Amino acid sequence: MRSLRDVNPGEDCVVTKITGQGAVKRRIMDMGITKGTPLHVRKVAPLGDPVEITVRGYELSVRKEDAAMVEIEDK
């Protein structure tokens, strides 16, 4: 399964699962990244961290280690 960490800039995807545990999972969900949410990857920093995405109409930067916990499928 692909994760948000693997998506290239300009691609759209949909969240299928969040694999984190406890407070980390809660923080990701509080940012609006929940199952079934469409995401658009705007850009990735030169060293790959952070990933800038558009979710629910706003811009969000997600650390690479958090992005790896978000499983996605292509839109």
N, C-alpha and C positions, 0 to 999 in steps of 0.2 A: 504494500500500500504506500502511496506517495504521501509526503507530509508537506506542510506549507513551506518548509525550509527548501524543498526541491523545486518550487515553482519559479519560473523565469519572469522577469519584468514584462508587464503588458498582458499577462495571462489572467484569465478568470477561472475561478474554481468554486466548489461548494464544500463546506465542512461536513464530514461524515462522522467523525469521532474525535473526542479529546482524550488523550491517553494519560494525562497528568494525574497526580493524586493530591488530595487534601487542599491546602491553601493555594498551591500553584494552579490547580484546575479551577478553583473558585475565582482566582484573579483573572485567568484567561476568559472565563465566562462573564465576569463583571465588565470586561472590555467590550462585550457584545459579540464575541466569537462563540456561537453555539451551533449545535447540530442543525444542518439545513441552511445555514447562513451563507449567502453568496459573498465571495471576496474578490477583489481585483488587486493584483500585485502591481503597485506603481513603480517602485524601484528597490534595488538592493544596494547597500553600501559597498564600496570597492572591496572590502575584505569579507563581505557576506554578512555583516552584522551591524546594524539591524536591518530588518525587512520592513519596507513601508507599504502598507496596504490601505485600501478603502473598504470600510465595513459599515453598513447601515448609514451611509451618507457622510461619514467623517473619516479623516485621515488618522492612521494609527501606526506607530512604529513598534515592532515586536522583536525582542531579542531572538537570536538564532536558536538558542536552547529551548525557548518557549515555542517557537514556530515548529520545532521538531515534534512537539507533542500534539499538534493539530493535524489529523489525517484528513486528506481531501480527495475529491474526485474532480475530473475536468468537467466544466460546465457545458 
